[in-house]
Amino acid sequence: MTSALETAANPQDMKRIVIEPLTRVEGHGKVTLLQGKNRNIRQARLHITEFRGFEKFIQGRPYWELPVLVQRLCGICPVSHHLAAAKATDMIVGARELTPTAEKVRRLMHYGQTLQSHALHFFHLCSPDLLFGYDDEVRHRNVVGVIEDSPELAKQGVLLRKYGQEVIRVTAGKRIHGTGAIPGGVNKSLSKDEIHYLQNDIAQMIGWAQGAVELMKTVFFEQLDYHMAFASIETSMMSQVRGDGAFELYHGGLRARDHLGETIFDHVDYRNYNDYIRESVKDWSYMKFPFITSLGEEEGWYRVGPLARINNCDFISTPLADAERKEFMAVGKGLPVQSTMAYHWARLIELLHCTEAIAELLCDRDLIGKDLRNKGVMQECGTGVIEAPRGTLFHHYEINDEGIVEKASLIVSTTNNNQAMNESIRKVANQYLDGHRLSEALLNQVEVAIRAYDPCLSCATHAIGKMPMELNLMDDRGELIDRLEKRVNGQINRTL
């Protein structure tokens, strides 16, 4: 599991290939590859070309604004930041435990967020790769193509996401950038009418989620060897688990296992995450590179997100999703499933779990309770950790005597996956780049490897703007051999 992200010993002997920007991901980034004379990829780098400034933006603001402020990191997963910040500020206001109503409303909100995010990623962003193939026409290889060829599937994707957004609206007040969670609790419970409204469609959502998992399994097993090998790397994995080892999205202890399934640490109190995780910095990316301290920077990088969560948990508390988890784990034959493409499969098992968990919660009378908030003795700092759709998300804040934020530290899900994405890029480039001529299909395969992680580059950084994509292939003398350019409108041109 040694990193390939090293400066080439003889850079003058390398060919440099650039892909910019990446498509069908949230945010802006580019990829560069350095190829040696033997055509092996010596170096693969995912550059995050946006600059994240939120750790500075929120300094000087009062702590009670944080759950609302940090949502502006992203329009795709604002609820994840909302709840991570709320959990951190719970600690600041001394709320050691939430009321049953507050915790269950937050959980419902989080299930809705995970449901809508996973539906968006599978049906809108990655299903064209899985359904049509990597060398399909660019015009067709997108969500419009899915609508043309499989209108019922596309409709289900839209309505699954809409349902998740409705859960968010009911619990947080708005579909995007709501205000449901506050330090120590929530600002509203649900009415009986709101619960009945959400119950009307939940059975259909469970059925569609089951269908999505079955579709993914069909696609995966049709080319099992290919999907197991494509961009596959052996890594450690980290996630939260419940006290009994169950799958957990909202609150649990940190568990990390190596590529053989051996435990590195388990049931760690996330407030002490700094004792277990460190971050390194590279001069070519605005994203940091986290690693497990005990393993060191070179060996300690890991993966988070659906693949890690399904591999790490002992069981899932909802029956349909747990049955699917067992079938998923059987593919690994006793070892963690390392296939990068299996992220899609794991993601849909989570989507199914969220629909089941929502159905269970909607029968819980605590949702209509009136005891919404706890508080205690004020603290100077607080840490909130949650399993966001893309993986483990850390928020840490320190305040002064007036309640003003003096320090903020965020490790977002995509940052946790940073080095793993680079390694997957290198694996794909070594498999499919012949070193002579570039193709749009190759460009897309590199992006497919990245899309499997469902990266949110806007969360990992922060900026505005659009960029074209350019893929350059150069020889060892630095002379241009071939060039492809993808414009903002999706048009592909060979400009050499």
N, C-alpha and C positions, 0 to 999 in steps of 0.2 A: 504494500500500500504506500510505497514511497512516492513522493510528489514528482511530477514531471515539469513542474513550473519553475524551471531554472534557466538562467541565462546561458545561451549556447556558448561553448568554449571558443568556437571559431565562427562568429556571426557572419563573417564575410562569405562563408561557404553555405549559407542558408538561403532558402527561398522563403519569402514572406508573403502570406496570403491573408487578405483582409475581407471580412464580411461585416458590412455596416449599412443600416442598423439591422437588428434582429426583428423579425415580424411575428405577428400573432402571439406576442407576449405583452405584459403590462409594463410599459416604460421603454427606455431607449438604451441600447448597448451595441457593442460590436465585438467581433471575434478576429483574432489574428493567429495565424499558424506559421511556425518556422519549420521548413522541411529540409532535411539533410540530403547529401548527394545520393544516399541509398534509398531516398524517397520516404524514409520513416519520418514521422512528425516528432521533432525533438522538443517542441514547446507548443503549448496551446494556452491561449489566454482569452478569457471572457472579460472584456473591458466594460465597466459601467461608466458611461460617459456623462451621466448626470451627476450633479452634486447634491448630496443630502444635507440640509441645514437644520433639521428640526431639533437636534440636540442643543443647538444654539438659539434657535427661534424661541423656544419655550423658557429659556432662562430669563428671570425677571418677571415671570407671570405668576399669579397666585395658584397654589396647588389645586384648588377646587375647579379651575378651568381646564385642567389637563385632559380629563376624559373626552371633552368636546374638541379641544384644540388638536390633539394628536391624530384625530380622524382625518384631518386634511392631508396626512401623508398619502392617502390613497382613496380613490372612489370605488375600488373593487372590494377591498377588505377593510373598510373603516371600522366595522363592528369589532374586529379582532383588536385593533389598537384601542378602541373605546373601552373594551373590557379589560385589557391588560393594564391600561392606565387606571381604570377604576379599582382593580385589585391592588395596585400599588398605593393608591390614595386611601384604600381601606386601612392599610397598615399605618398610614400617616395619621389618620383620625382615631386610631386605636380600636378599630372594629375587628376584634380577633375572630369573630364568626359573624356571618350574615344571618338575618332572619330567614326562616324557611321560604317565605314568599319572595324575598329579594333574591336568594340564590336560585330558585326555580325559574323566576322570570328571566334572570340573566342566562341561565342554561338554555331556556327556550330561544332566547335571542341568538345565542351562539349556534345552536343547531340550525336555525334559519339562515344564518350567515354562511355556515359551512355548506349547507344544501345549495344555496344559490350560487356560491362561488364554484363548487364542483360541477354543477350543471353548466355554468358558463364555460368552464374550461373544456369539459368533455365535448359538449354538443357544438359549441361555437368555434373553439380554437384548435382542438386536436383531432376531433373525429374525421375531418377531411384527410389527414395523414393516414389514419387507420382504415378508412373505408375505401379510399380511392388510390392509394399508393403514392410514393414519394415523387414519381416522375409523371404524375398526372398534369394536365394543362394548368397553368397558373390561374387562368380565368375560372376554372372549374373547382380548383382545390381550395375551397373556402366554404364558409357557412352558406353562401348562395348556392353552391353546388349541392350541399346537403339538402337544402330546400327543394332544389330541382329534382334530385334523384330519390330522396326519401322524405317526402313532405310530412308524413305522420311522425317520423322520428324527430324531425326538426321542431314540429309543433310540441311534442312532449318535452323537448329540451327547453323551449321558451316557457312553457307553463310550469315546469318544475322550478325554474329560476324565479318565475313570478311568484310562485307560492312561497319560496324562501324569503323573498323580499316582503311579502305580506306579513310573514311572521315577524320580520324586523320592524315593519311599520307599526304593528300592533303593540310590540313590546318597547320600542324605542321612540315612537312618535313619528319617524320619517324613515323611508327606505334607505336613504343615504344621509349620513351625518346626523343621526338622531341623538337624543339626550336622555335615553332611558336610565342609564347607570350613573350614579352619583357616588361620591366618597361615602362608604359605609352602607350602601344599599342601592335602591332604585327609587325613581320618583313617581312610579305608578304601578298598580297591579292591573290585572285584566278583568274586564266585565264578563258576565255570562254570555252576553251577545257576541263579544269578541271571540270567546272560546268556541261557541257554536259555529261562528263564521269559519274559523280555521278547521273545525272538525268536519265540515261539509265535504272537503276535498282530500282529506289526508289518506283515505283508503286508496284513492286513485293514485296519489303520489307514491305510495308504497308499491303499488303494482307497476308503475312506470319505472321506479328505481330497480325493482327486480328484473324488469325487461332490459334495462341498461346494463346491468351486471351480466346477464346472459349473452347479450350482444358482444360485450367486451371479451368474455370467455371464448365465444365462437371465433372472433377475430384472432385472439391470442393463440388458440390451439390450432388454428388452420396453418400457422407457420411457427410452431412452438420453438424449434431450434433457432430460427432467425430472431424471434422476439426475446429469447433468453440470452442471445449473444449480442444483439445490437446495443452499443454504448454501455455494455455491462461492465461494471467495475466492482471489486471487492472492498467494502468499506465497513467501518463501525457505524452504528446507528443509535440515535438518541431520541427519546420522547418522554412524555409524562405517562405514568400509569397510575391506576387507582391503588389504594392500599392493599387490596387483595390480588393485584396484578392485572386487573381488568383494563380494557381499552378505556381511555379517558381523554376528553377534549377540553374540559373546563378547569379542573383543579386536581392535581396529583403530585406525586414525587417523581423526580427525574431518574430515568433508567437509561443506561448505555450498555450496549453489547458489541463485541467485535464481530468480524466477518465469519467467525466460526460459531457464533451464538454464545460465546463465553461472556459472563458479566464483567463489566469494567467498574460500574458503580450502580447502585440500585436504591430506590426510594429515598433519594436525596432531597432534603428540604430546599426548594428552589431559591429561598432567600439567601442561601449560601452558594449560589451558582458560581460566584467568582473564585471559589476554592477549587472548582473542577474544570472551568473553561477559561481560556485566555483568547485574546485576539492579536493577530499579527497584521502588519500593514505592508502593502506592495506599492511601489511608486507608479504603477500603470493602471490603477483602478481606484475608484472612490469607495468600493466595498472593501471591508476588512475580511480577514481569513481566520475564523475561529478554530480552535483545536482543543482537544482534551488534554489538560495540563499534565496528567500522569504519563501520557504517551509521547508528549513533545510535539513540536511544530511539524516535523517531517512525517510522523506516523499518526498523529492524533486527530487528523481531520475526519469528518463524519458526515452522515446524511440525516436529514429530518424530513417530516412530512408523512403522507399516507403510507409510503413504503416502510418507513421506520416504525410507524405506529402499529401497523398490522403485524410486522415481524416481531416487535418487542412485547406486545401484550400477550397475556396467557389465555384470555378469552374476551369475547364481546358480550355485553350484558343483554343485548336484544337477539332473539333466536334466529331470525332470518340472516342477519349479518354474520352471526357467529358460524352458522353452517357454511356460508360463503368463505369465511376466514379459514376454516379447516381445509376446504378444497384448495384455496390459495397456498396455504403452507405445505400441502402435499407436493406441490411442484418443486419445493426446495429439498425434498427427500431428507428431512431432518436437519437441514442447515437453513439459515436465513435466505430468503429469495433476494438475489442481488441484481436481477434484471432491471435495468433502468426503465424499460417499457412497461414493467409490471407496476410502476407508479400509477398508470391509468386504471389498471384493474383494482388496485388497493383503494384508489380514490373513489371508485364507484361502490365498493363495499362500504366505505364511510358514508357515501350519499345514502345508501340503503339504511344504514344504522341511524342516520339523522331522521329519516322519515319515521322509522319505528319509535325512536326516542321522543319525537314530537307527539306522536299519537299517544304514548304513555303519559307524557306530561299534561296533555290537554284533559286528562281524566283526574288530575290532581287538584283538589280543592284549595291547596295552598296558593294557587295562582290568583285567586280572588281575595286573598287575605289583605288586611289593612296595616299590618305591622311591617313597615317598609325599610327601616333604617336602624342601624346600631352605631354607637361610637363609644370611645373610651378616652384614655389618656393620649394626648398628642405625641407623636414621634417625629424625629428629625429626618427619617428616611423611610422609603417604602419600595418594595419590589413586587411587581406583578408579572406572572408568567402564565401563558395560555397556549393551547395548541391551536394555532391559526390554521386555516385550510392548507397553507403551504408548509407548515411546520411550527416548531417551538419558537415562541415570540417572547422576548424579555424586555421589560420596561423597569428602569430603576431611577428613582428621583431622590434628591436631597434638598431640604428646605431650610430657611433661616427662621429666627424667632418670630418673624412677621408672616410666616407662611408663604414666602416667596421662593420660587425654585432657584437654587444656586447651581445645581448640577443635574444633568440628565444623561442617561446612557441607555441606548437601545441596541439590542441585537435582534434583527428581524429574521424571519424564516429563510428568506432568500440568501441572506448573509451566511447563515449556518450551512447552506448547501453550496457555497461559493466554490470551494476548491473541488468538490465532487463534480460540479458542472464542467469545470475546466478539464478534468480527467476524462469525462465522458466525451467531450469534444475531441480530445486527442485520440481516443479510441476509434471514433467514427472516421476521423480524417485519415488515420492509418489504414483503415479497412477499405475506404472507397475513393481516395484521391490517387490518381495514377501519376501525377506529377507533370503532365504535359498539357492537358487541356481542361479548363474549368467547364462545369455545366450547372444549369439551374437546379438540376436534380441533386447534385452534390451540395450545393448551397442549402437546399431545403433539408437534406439529411442532417447536416450540422445543426440546423435550427430545430429539427425534430428531437434531437437528443436534448437540447436545452428546454424545449417546450414540455417534455415529459416531467420536468421538475415543477412546472407551472410557476416559473419565477415571476416575482413582482418587482421589477427594477425600480419602479417609482417608490416602493416602500424602502428599498435598500439605499436609495439616493433621492434627490429631488431637484427637478428642473422642468423647463417647458421647452417646446419646440419640436420640429420634425427634421429628420435627416434622410438623405438617400442612402442606399446600400451600394457598396462597391467591393467587388471581389477581385483582387489582383494576384497574379501568379508571376513570380520573378525568378530568374535563374541565379546561379551562384556569383555572377558578375554584377548583379543588381539590375539586369536588363529585363524589361517587361516582356513576358511570353504571351500572356492572355489576360483579358479583362472582361468581367461582366458587371453591368450596372443595373440595379433595380431602383426605379424612381419611386417617389412617394405614392404615385397612383397605381403602383404594382407593375408597371411596364418594364420588361426586361430587354436590355440592349447589349449587344456585344460591341464594344467601342474601340476595338483594336483591329 
